[in-house]
Amino acid sequence: MPQDIYDKIMMLAKRRGIIYPSFEIYGGVAGFYDYGPLGSQLKLNIENLWRKFFLLKDNCIEINT
């Protein structure tokens, strides 16, 4: 992915509250991100779709470790 497209996607995600740079919230090392309210919901939706696709269709079980 070209750098300019990556930068545009990251700026959009920050503006919409999907992610926030961790160092702006807590101080510390740059390069880490926290999920905002929309990002947390998006992550949950992706996890649920993953479970639905892989676990329910193939009659598999999920194991937490």
DSSP file (Angstrom, degrees, kcal/mol; ACC not computed):
  #  RESIDUE AA STRUCTURE BP1 BP2  ACC     N-H-->O    O-->H-N    N-H-->O    O-->H-N    TCO  KAPPA ALPHA  PHI   PSI    X-CA   Y-CA   Z-CA
    1    1 A M              0   0    0      0, 0.0     5,-0.0     0, 0.0     0, 0.0   0.000 360.0 360.0 360.0 126.5    0.0    0.0    0.0
    2    2 A P     >  -     0   0    0      0, 0.0     4,-2.0     0, 0.0     3,-0.4  -0.282 360.0-118.8 -61.6 149.0    1.5    3.4   -1.0
    3    3 A Q  H  > S+     0   0    0      1,-0.2     4,-2.6     2,-0.2     5,-0.2   0.846 110.2  56.5 -60.3 -38.1    2.3    5.6    1.9
    4    4 A D  H  > S+     0   0    0      2,-0.2     4,-1.8     1,-0.2    -1,-0.2   0.877 108.6  46.8 -66.2 -36.2    0.0    8.4    0.8
    5    5 A I  H  > S+     0   0    0     -3,-0.4     4,-2.4     2,-0.2    -1,-0.2   0.915 112.1  51.0 -68.7 -42.5   -3.0    6.1    0.8
    6    6 A Y  H  X S+     0   0    0     -4,-2.0     4,-2.5     1,-0.2    -2,-0.2   0.923 109.8  50.1 -58.4 -45.9   -2.0    4.7    4.3
    7    7 A D  H  X S+     0   0    0     -4,-2.6     4,-2.3     1,-0.2    -1,-0.2   0.888 110.2  50.2 -62.0 -39.8   -1.7    8.3    5.6
    8    8 A K  H  X S+     0   0    0     -4,-1.8     4,-2.2     2,-0.2    -1,-0.2   0.906 111.3  48.4 -65.6 -41.7   -5.2    9.2    4.3
    9    9 A I  H  X S+     0   0    0     -4,-2.4     4,-2.4     2,-0.2    -2,-0.2   0.920 112.3  48.8 -64.5 -43.5   -6.8    6.1    5.8
   10   10 A M  H  X S+     0   0    0     -4,-2.5     4,-2.1     2,-0.2    -2,-0.2   0.901 110.9  49.9 -64.4 -41.2   -5.1    6.7    9.2
   11   11 A M  H  X S+     0   0    0     -4,-2.3     4,-2.5     2,-0.2    -1,-0.2   0.908 111.4  49.2 -63.7 -41.6   -6.2   10.4    9.2
   12   12 A L  H  X S+     0   0    0     -4,-2.2     4,-2.2     1,-0.2     6,-0.2   0.920 110.5  50.2 -63.0 -44.2   -9.8    9.3    8.4
   13   13 A A  H  <>S+     0   0    0     -4,-2.4     5,-2.4     1,-0.2     6,-1.1   0.877 112.9  46.8 -63.2 -38.0   -9.8    6.7   11.2
   14   14 A K  H ><5S+     0   0    0     -4,-2.1     3,-0.9     3,-0.2    -2,-0.2   0.912 111.8  50.1 -69.7 -43.0   -8.5    9.3   13.7
   15   15 A R  H 3<5S+     0   0    0     -4,-2.5    -2,-0.2     1,-0.2    -1,-0.2   0.878 112.7  46.7 -63.1 -37.9  -11.0   12.0   12.6
   16   16 A R  T 3<5S-     0   0    0     -4,-2.2    -1,-0.2    -5,-0.2    -2,-0.2   0.464 114.5-113.7 -87.4  -0.8  -14.0    9.6   12.9
   17   17 A G  T < 5S+     0   0    0     -3,-0.9    22,-0.8    -4,-0.4    21,-0.7   0.725  78.9 126.0  79.2  21.4  -12.9    8.2   16.3
   18   18 A I  S   <S+     0   0    0     -5,-2.4    18,-2.4     1,-0.2     2,-0.3   0.906  81.0   7.8 -76.6 -42.4  -12.1    4.7   15.2
   19   19 A I  E     -A   35   0A   0     -6,-1.1    -2,-0.3    16,-0.3    -1,-0.2  -0.951  62.9-161.1-135.3 156.9   -8.6    4.8   16.6
   20   20 A Y  E     -A   34   0A   0     14,-2.6    14,-3.1    -2,-0.3     2,-0.2  -0.999  33.0-108.2-134.3 136.7   -6.6    7.2   18.8
   21   21 A P  E >>  -A   33   0A   0      0, 0.0     3,-0.9     0, 0.0     4,-0.8  -0.492  26.4-141.2 -62.2 128.9   -2.8    7.3   19.2
   22   22 A S  H >>>S+     0   0    0     10,-2.7     4,-2.8     1,-0.3     3,-0.7   0.856  97.0  61.1 -62.0 -37.6   -2.0    6.0   22.7
   23   23 A F  H 3>5S+     0   0    0      9,-0.5     4,-0.7     1,-0.3    -1,-0.3   0.766  99.9  55.7 -66.3 -23.7    0.7    8.5   23.3
   24   24 A E  H <45S+     0   0    0     -3,-0.9    -1,-0.3     2,-0.1    -2,-0.2   0.805 116.0  37.2 -74.9 -28.6   -1.7   11.3   23.0
   25   25 A I  H <<5S+     0   0    0     -4,-0.8    -2,-0.2    -3,-0.7    -3,-0.1   0.922 137.1  11.7 -87.2 -50.0   -4.0    9.8   25.7
   26   26 A Y  H  <5S-     0   0    0     -4,-2.8    -3,-0.2     1,-0.1    -2,-0.1   0.575  97.9-121.1-108.6 -13.2   -1.5    8.3   28.2
   27   27 A G     << +     0   0    0     -4,-0.7     2,-0.4    -5,-0.6    -3,-0.1   0.076  65.7  83.5  80.0 156.2    1.9    9.7   27.2
   28   28 A G  S    S+     0   0    0     -5,-0.2     2,-0.1    -4,-0.0    -1,-0.1  -0.911  74.1  17.4 121.9-146.0    4.8    7.4   26.3
   29   29 A V    >   -     0   0    0     -2,-0.4     3,-0.5     1,-0.1    -6,-0.2  -0.413  64.7-133.1 -75.9 137.2    5.8    5.6   23.1
   30   30 A A  T 3  S+     0   0    0      1,-0.2     3,-0.1    -2,-0.1    -1,-0.1  -0.461  80.4  55.3 -81.6 159.6    4.5    6.6   19.7
   31   31 A G  T 3  S+     0   0    0      1,-0.4     2,-0.3    -2,-0.1    -1,-0.2   0.387  79.9 106.0 100.2  -2.5    3.2    4.1   17.2
   32   32 A F    <   -     0   0    0     -3,-0.5   -10,-2.7     2,-0.0    -9,-0.5  -0.857  50.4-160.3-109.8 147.3    0.6    2.4   19.4
   33   33 A Y  E     -A   21   0A   0     -2,-0.3     2,-0.3   -12,-0.3   -14,-0.0  -0.926   9.1-151.0-128.9 150.1   -3.2    3.0   19.0
   34   34 A D  E     -A   20   0A   0    -14,-3.1   -14,-2.6    -2,-0.3     2,-0.3  -0.888  29.6-111.0-112.5 149.2   -6.3    2.5   21.2
   35   35 A Y  E     -A   19   0A   0     -2,-0.3   -16,-0.3   -16,-0.2   -17,-0.1  -0.605  27.3-148.0 -77.4 138.1   -9.7    1.8   19.8
   36   36 A G     >  -     0   0    0    -18,-2.4     4,-2.5    -2,-0.3     5,-0.2  -0.245  43.0 -80.9 -85.7-173.7  -12.3    4.5   20.1
   37   37 A P  H  > S+     0   0    0      0, 0.0     4,-1.7     0, 0.0     5,-0.1   0.912 133.9  43.6 -58.6 -43.8  -16.0    3.7   20.5
   38   38 A L  H  > S+     0   0    0    -21,-0.7     4,-2.5     1,-0.2   -20,-0.2   0.879 112.8  52.7 -70.0 -36.6  -16.5    3.1   16.8
   39   39 A G  H  > S+     0   0    0    -22,-0.8     4,-2.5     2,-0.2    -1,-0.2   0.885 107.7  51.3 -65.6 -38.9  -13.3    1.1   16.6
   40   40 A S  H  X S+     0   0    0     -4,-2.5     4,-2.2     2,-0.2    -1,-0.2   0.911 112.4  45.9 -64.1 -42.1  -14.3   -1.1   19.4
   41   41 A Q  H  X S+     0   0    0     -4,-1.7     4,-2.4    -5,-0.2    -2,-0.2   0.900 112.1  51.0 -68.0 -40.5  -17.7   -1.8   17.8
   42   42 A L  H  X S+     0   0    0     -4,-2.5     4,-2.3     2,-0.2    -2,-0.2   0.917 110.5  49.4 -61.7 -44.1  -16.0   -2.4   14.4
   43   43 A K  H  X S+     0   0    0     -4,-2.5     4,-2.4     1,-0.2    -2,-0.2   0.914 111.1  49.7 -61.3 -44.2  -13.6   -4.9   16.0
   44   44 A L  H  X S+     0   0    0     -4,-2.2     4,-2.4     1,-0.2    -2,-0.2   0.907 110.4  50.2 -62.0 -42.7  -16.4   -6.7   17.7
   45   45 A N  H  X S+     0   0    0     -4,-2.4     4,-2.3     2,-0.2    -2,-0.2   0.902 110.8  49.0 -63.1 -41.5  -18.4   -7.0   14.5
   46   46 A I  H  X S+     0   0    0     -4,-2.3     4,-2.4     2,-0.2    -2,-0.2   0.915 111.3  49.7 -65.0 -42.7  -15.4   -8.4   12.6
   47   47 A E  H  X S+     0   0    0     -4,-2.4     4,-2.5     1,-0.2    -2,-0.2   0.913 111.1  49.4 -61.7 -42.4  -14.8  -11.0   15.4
   48   48 A N  H  X S+     0   0    0     -4,-2.4     4,-2.5     2,-0.2    -2,-0.2   0.897 111.4  48.6 -65.3 -40.2  -18.5  -12.0   15.3
   49   49 A L  H  X S+     0   0    0     -4,-2.3     4,-2.6     2,-0.2    -1,-0.2   0.896 110.7  51.7 -64.9 -39.5  -18.4  -12.4   11.5
   50   50 A W  H  X S+     0   0    0     -4,-2.4     4,-2.8     2,-0.2     5,-0.5   0.938 111.6  46.6 -61.2 -47.1  -15.2  -14.4   11.7
   51   51 A R  H  X>S+     0   0    0     -4,-2.5     4,-2.2     1,-0.2     5,-1.3   0.926 112.8  49.8 -60.6 -45.1  -16.8  -16.7   14.3
   52   52 A K  I  <>S+     0   0    0     -4,-2.5     5,-0.9     3,-0.2     4,-0.3   0.911 115.7  42.9 -61.2 -43.2  -19.9  -17.1   12.2
   53   53 A F  I  <5S+     0   0    0     -4,-2.6     4,-0.4     3,-0.2     5,-0.2   0.951 126.1  27.5 -70.2 -50.6  -18.0  -17.9    9.0
   54   54 A F  I  X5S+     0   0    0     -4,-2.8     4,-0.6    -5,-0.2     6,-0.2   0.861 127.5  35.7 -86.2 -36.8  -15.4  -20.3   10.4
   55   55 A L  I  <>S+     0   0    0     -4,-2.2     5,-2.0    -5,-0.5     4,-0.4   0.920 120.3  38.9 -88.6 -45.5  -17.0  -21.9   13.4
   56   56 A L  I  4<S+     0   0    0     -5,-1.3     3,-0.5    -4,-0.3    -3,-0.2   0.894 117.2  47.6 -75.9 -38.8  -20.7  -22.3   12.5
   57   57 A K  T  4<S+     0   0    0     -5,-0.9    -1,-0.2    -4,-0.4    -2,-0.1   0.888 119.0  38.4 -70.2 -37.9  -20.3  -23.3    8.9
   58   58 A D  T  <5S-     0   0    0     -4,-0.6    -1,-0.2    -5,-0.2    -2,-0.2   0.358 106.9-120.8 -96.2   5.8  -17.6  -25.9    9.5
   59   59 A N  T   5 +     0   0    0     -3,-0.5     2,-0.2    -4,-0.4    -3,-0.2   0.911  63.2 146.5  55.7  45.7  -19.2  -27.2   12.8
   60   60 A C      < -     0   0    0     -5,-2.0     2,-0.3    -6,-0.2    -1,-0.2  -0.574  42.7-128.0-104.1 169.7  -16.0  -26.4   14.7
   61   61 A I        -     0   0    0     -2,-0.2     2,-0.4     2,-0.0    -5,-0.0  -0.884  14.8-126.3-118.6 154.5  -15.6  -25.2   18.3
   62   62 A E        -     0   0    0     -2,-0.3     2,-0.5     2,-0.0   -11,-0.0  -0.838  20.9-162.1-100.1 134.5  -13.7  -22.2   19.7
   63   63 A I        -     0   0    0     -2,-0.4     2,-0.4     2,-0.0    -2,-0.0  -0.973   6.7-149.6-119.9 124.3  -11.1  -22.8   22.4
   64   64 A N              0   0    0     -2,-0.5    -2,-0.0     1,-0.1     0, 0.0  -0.753 360.0 360.0 -88.7 137.2   -9.9  -20.0   24.6
   65   65 A T              0   0    0     -2,-0.4    -1,-0.1     0, 0.0    -2,-0.0   0.384 360.0 360.0-118.7 360.0   -6.3  -20.4   25.8
